[in-house]
Amino acid sequence: VQLVESGGGLVQAGGSLRLSCAASGSTFSISDMGWYRQASGKQRELVAGITSSGGGTNYADSVRGRFAISRDNSKNTMYLQMNSLKPEDTAVYYCYAYKITGQRVWGQGTQVTVSS
C-alpha cells in the first residue's frame, strides 16, 4: 500500500483547506485510516481517525468542530476538511492507514501553513 497526500498550502487564519490521501497498491487490505500532524519542534500528534467503513470517527480536542475526516472507498481516498484554520494548525500533515495485518503505513506528508 502506498499513500500520497495532497492539498496542503498557505492559507490565512480563518480560511479552509481540504487534504486528500490517495491509496494505491493492495488497497483491499486497508482498514482504519487517519491523519497526524507534526509542527516544527513538536511531537507528532493524532488529528483524526476514521474506521474502514467510514462510520466511526474520532478527533483531537484541538480540531473537533473545525475539521472533518471522511473517506471514499470507491476512490481509495481519504479526506480532511479543515475549516476555521488557526496559526497553531501549521504543521506537516501525514496520513496513515492500517492494513488488516496490523501494519501501519504512512504518506510522505503535506505542509499546511496558516498565516495570522
C-alpha positions in Angstrom: 0.0 0.0 0.0 1.2 3.5 -0.9 -0.3 6.7 0.4 0.1 10.1 -1.3 -1.2 13.3 0.4 -2.2 16.5 -1.5 -4.0 19.7 -0.8 -1.6 21.4 1.6 -0.6 25.0 1.2 -0.6 28.5 2.6 -3.9 30.0 3.9 -4.9 32.9 6.1 -6.3 32.4 9.5 -10.0 31.6 9.3 -9.6 30.0 5.9 -10.1 26.4 4.8 -8.2 23.7 3.1 -9.0 20.1 2.1 -6.4 17.5 2.3 -6.6 14.3 0.3 -4.8 11.0 0.9 -4.9 8.6 -2.1 -4.1 5.0 -1.6 -2.7 2.6 -4.2 -1.4 -0.9 -4.3 -3.1 -3.5 -2.1 -6.0 -1.2 -1.1 -8.2 -4.2 -0.3 -6.0 -4.7 2.8 -6.7 -1.2 4.2 -8.8 -0.9 7.4 -8.7 2.2 9.6 -7.1 5.4 8.4 -6.3 8.8 9.8 -4.2 11.9 10.0 -1.4 13.0 12.2 0.4 16.3 12.2 3.8 17.5 13.3 4.6 21.1 13.9 8.2 22.3 13.9 9.9 21.3 17.1 7.0 19.3 18.4 5.9 15.7 18.6 3.6 14.2 16.0 0.0 14.3 17.2 -3.1 12.5 16.1 -5.6 14.8 14.4 -8.4 12.5 13.3 -9.1 8.9 12.6 -11.8 7.0 10.6 -12.9 3.4 10.6 -12.8 1.2 7.5 -16.4 1.8 6.7 -16.3 5.5 7.5 -19.0 5.0 10.1 -16.7 5.9 13.0 -14.5 8.9 13.5 -12.5 10.5 16.3 -10.8 13.9 16.6 -8.3 15.6 18.7 -9.9 18.1 21.1 -8.0 20.9 19.4 -9.7 20.3 16.0 -13.1 19.0 16.9 -15.8 21.1 15.4 -13.5 22.6 12.8 -12.1 19.6 11.0 -14.0 16.7 9.3 -12.5 13.4 8.2 -14.1 11.3 5.6 -13.2 8.6 3.1 -14.5 7.4 -0.3 -13.6 3.7 -0.5 -14.7 3.6 -4.2 -11.9 6.0 -4.9 -9.4 4.7 -2.3 -9.2 8.2 -1.0 -9.4 9.8 2.4 -10.1 13.5 3.1 -9.6 16.0 5.8 -11.7 19.1 5.5 -10.1 21.9 7.7 -12.2 25.0 8.4 -11.6 28.0 10.6 -7.9 27.4 10.5 -5.6 28.9 13.1 -1.9 29.6 13.0 -1.4 26.8 15.5 -2.7 24.4 12.9 0.5 25.0 11.0 2.3 21.6 10.6 3.2 18.9 8.2 0.2 16.6 7.9 0.7 12.9 7.4 -2.0 10.4 6.5 -1.7 6.8 7.7 -3.5 3.5 7.0 -3.7 0.3 9.0 -3.5 -2.9 7.0 -5.6 -5.8 8.1 -2.3 -7.4 9.2 -1.9 -4.6 11.8 0.9 -2.9 9.9 0.6 0.9 9.6 1.8 2.7 6.5 2.4 6.4 6.1 2.3 9.0 3.5 5.1 11.5 2.8 3.4 14.4 4.4 2.0 17.7 3.1 2.8 21.2 4.6 0.0 23.3 5.9 0.8 26.9 6.8 -1.7 29.2 8.4 -0.7 32.9 8.5 -2.1 35.3 11.1 
